[in-house]
């Protein structure tokens, strides 16, 4: 009996999906109706009695039939992506720029010189929280030293390198860090690209003339000479005053492992809805895993993830799948468009086409999906064809 009931449910489900029925399918419908009446009466004599009264007054008595909505069928055809790699601990990267003043020719870090105290205090405010163990721990700190393009190129490279090394020594001592490779050093020397960017973004009257020199030659000494010649050195003096101080700096790139918070943490879940831009992609996925795919909560979390991280294909694909599960084909197509060409979308694009009544396109997508999941591809092809 249980087997017959299940067969009846499956038959009605197929009728709900397919737009047209042949004579053979109609005979299947009669079997389904018979099954439904058998379940209702619970005995064969009652069933025969009902059939015997066909065409008489009792024919207007309503007989409940098993019904399955088309959406329930579609939902069984949809697949979701498990973001295994995205759930792994991630390395977060924080860039910090510190503008340190040095006396001419000096390489020592002097907190009392110029604006150094304010800059070093700002560095501590950014770096100290990252060094605390509660934030997953700092994995690497890279220091890159930059010099302004005044003086000679060779001297500027020497100063940038030595100042970077001295700044590393200051950092190790100030924050009690081990000298075991945690902190590494590099230097650029003269930051001509930085100068070019600053001048191009400025409203200086000489901007176009100086940028033309950048286009004509890459040689630093030639650039310096030609810029010095503009307006008898007045332009070079203004550049030195306006921009050089912003080029002499130490840039720190701090890598930390993302902090793991329990996915069911109420504060984290609240943050997803109130300030999603503060929630990491990993945490979005972990929170979504608390809900069953196809539920409204699952859809909301993945939609927020998709809007917050538009470049994440997994978020877009699962947001599209969740929209399909709610019958929202418009939203599903929007999310699919964000990852156009992604092979992982083939199956659900087939479901979308089927929901929109395009069986041929649906079948084509299901066939293309066979290389990824042959079983689901075959099952969905049977539904479409």
C-alpha positions, 0 to 999 in steps of 0.5 A: 500500500505504501508503495502505491501511495508514493507512486500516486504522489509521484504521478500527480507531481509530474502532472503538476510540472508538465503542461500537456498530457497524452492519453497514456498520461491520462491513464496514469491519472486514473490510477492515481485517482484510484490510489487516492480513493483507496487510501480514503476508504481503506477497503476494496469493497468501499471502493467498488461501491463508490464505482458502482454509484458512478453516474447517479446522484452520489457522483457529486460527492467530493473525493479528496485527491492527493495533490503535490504542488509544482514548486515542490517538484522543482525544489527537488531538482535544485542543487546547492553548493557547499562552500568547503574551501570558503569555510576554511580559516582565511587570511585577512590582510590589513595595509597600514601606512606610516609617514616617518620623518627623518633628518637629512641623511639620518636612518634612525627612527626618532619619535620626537622628530617632526610629526613622528609621535602622532604617526607612531601612536596611530600605528600602535592603535592599528597594530596592537589589536591585531597582535592580540591573540583573540584576533587569530594571531598575526602571521606576517608583517611586511615592511616596505620603505619608500623615499621621495625622488629628491637628491640622487637615485642611488642615495635614495635607495640606500636611505630607503633600505637602511631606514626600513631596517631600522624601522623593523628594529624599532617595531620588534622592540616597541611591540616585543616581537620575535625576530624569527621571520615574522617581520620582513623588510623590503624597499622601493627607493624613489616612489616616482609612481606615487608622485605621478599619482599625487600630481595627476590628482591635484589641481596644480597649474603645472600638472599637465607639463610635469605629467608630460615629462613622465610620459617622455622618459622613465630615467629618474635623473632625466625627469628630475633635471627637466622638472627642475628646469620648469619656471626656473625651479619654482615648480620643483620647489612647490612639488618638494613642498607639496608632495615629497613629504607624503612619499617618504613612508613605511607601508606595513602589510599585516596578515592575520588569520580570521577569527572564528566565532560560533555561527549561532552567536546571536550577536553575529546573526544580528550583525548579518541583518544590521551591518552585513558589511562587517560580516566576513564571507566565511561567517556568512557561509557558516550562518547559512549552514544553520538553515535548511536549503530552501527555507526563507532564512537560508535565502535571506542569508545568501542574498545578503552575502551576494549583495555584500560580496558581489564577486563571490560566485558561490554566494551568487549561485546559492542566492539564485538557487534559494530564489528558485526554491521560493519560486522567484525566477526574476531574482534567480536570473539576476544572481545567475547574471552575476556569474554568467558562464559558471559551469556550476549554474547549469543544473539550476539554469535548467530548472529556471528554464523549466519553470518558465516553460522552456523545456528544450532549453532546460533539457540542454542545460541538464545535459551540460550538467551531466559532467558534474553530476550524472545522476541528478542530470538524468533525473532532471532530464526525465522530468523535463522530457 
